[in-house]
């Protein structure tokens, strides 16, 4: 084997190694799965002040397990389940069960796959259960007593109350829609519907790809706060719903790891040669 051939192979091997190291670095920079909300309802609690702007300053407490609902709510946590067996279309039975998470410290722009996992049981086919997932980009701080979401909305809706603050930006994270006053994408029709018209135990699992959303909302790092709002709408008799697990997490897009795998395969191929 002549020296030119050896030099050429050495050069190619070096290039493959550089590519592998570059992909490895990118993969290491891309964080693994980050759990945004995880609750088995074994120790969490319900506050009945509604989700207000004052919760922004205490989001650590909110994110660590406190849920918010309107006064007199029929949402209760006991024995490892979140339940609501209230009948009638009113805020106590159908109003939003809310959670606020401070995600301003997340900077990894590869985190654009939202994973929602919910285990729940419905008593009858007329029970409809929804999850609204919204990303908030901060603007001017309003009065702390002002509600972020209208906890008195019924029929599965969760109306935003930040409309009067024009410098706030809100997106629906399950669809990428800009949720502003003009569009009003706050109704049940724009939420994630968990129920499928069948009573009994269910496990809902879905991943939402944010990479195709508008530039301001195409990864979780673009937001300051995450809002989660669980709502109901029922039309039959003896309604009841219970939730035993609620998990919302975010992971990088699969191509980040695919690049690394291909680079490693290429490196192995070069070594075998």
C-alpha positions, 0 to 999 in steps of 0.5 A: 500500500503506497503512502498516498493511499494510506494518507487518503484513508487516514483523511477519510477516517478523520472526517468521519470521526469529526462528523461523529464527534459533531453529532455527539456534541449536538446530541449531548446538548439536546437534553433528554426528556423533560417532565413538565407536569407529572401527577398521580394525585397521591399527594397533590392539592387543589387551591380554590382561588382560581389561576391568577397572575399572582401565581406567576411569582409563586410558579415554583409552588404551582409547578410542584403540585398545586392545582387551581380551580374556582371556588366551590369546585367539585374537582377533588383529589383523594386516594390517588385520583382526581375526580369530579362527579358533579352534574349540571353545566356550571363552573363547579362541575365543568370549570377549568382545573388548572396548573401553571408551570414556569418553563423560562429556564428551558433553553434547548431549542430541540425540545419540540415534541410534547407528549401527553399521557393521561389515565382516566375513567368515565362513568358513561358515554356522555362524559367529555374530557378535554385538556387545553395546553397553552404556552405563554410569552410574558408581557406587562404584569397586570394586577395579581388578582386578575385571572389568567383563565376564566374558571367559570367557563362551561361546556369544556371551554377555558377562555383566556383572560389575558386578552386585555394585555396586548403584549402577552402572546399565547399559543395553543400547544396542541395545534400551534394556533395563536390564541388571541382575542380575535381568534378566540381559540379557547373553546373545547373544539380547539382543545385535546379531547381525551374521551372517545364516546366509550365509558370505562377505563382509558389510557390516552397517549399522544405526541404533538410535533411543535416543529411545524408551528410558527417560529415563535412557538416551534419549541418549548424554549420559546415560552415563559410559562406553560398552562394546563387546563382540564375541563369537562362537558357532560350531557347525560345522567350520573356523570363522573370522571376520575383521573389517576395519572396526568403526565406532560413531557417534552423531548427532542425531535427524533432526527437529533438522535438519528444523526448521531446513530448514522454517524456512529454507524459510519465510524464503525464501518470505517473501522471495519474496513 
